[in-house]
Amino acid sequence: PQAKQIGQIGSVALSMLGDDGELGMVIFSSRDTQHYQQGMGTVMLNQLARMLPELLERWIERA
């Protein structure tokens, strides 16, 4: 089933987490090949990538 899902990805937007991507990445995907395009604004994606490591650390500490 997972291979079928991969074949249905048309476009992606991603940002690395951490200073050098050592914490992973945040990825948004769409089946639409034109949904995410080069040249689109990345302000929101970059803000999420900056906020997520701290939020994840808090959630892990609570678990």
Buried (B, 14 or more C-beta within 10 A) or exposed (E): EEEEEEEEEEBEBEBEBEEEEEBEEBEEBBEEEEBBEEEEEEEEBEEBBEEBBEEEEEEEEEE
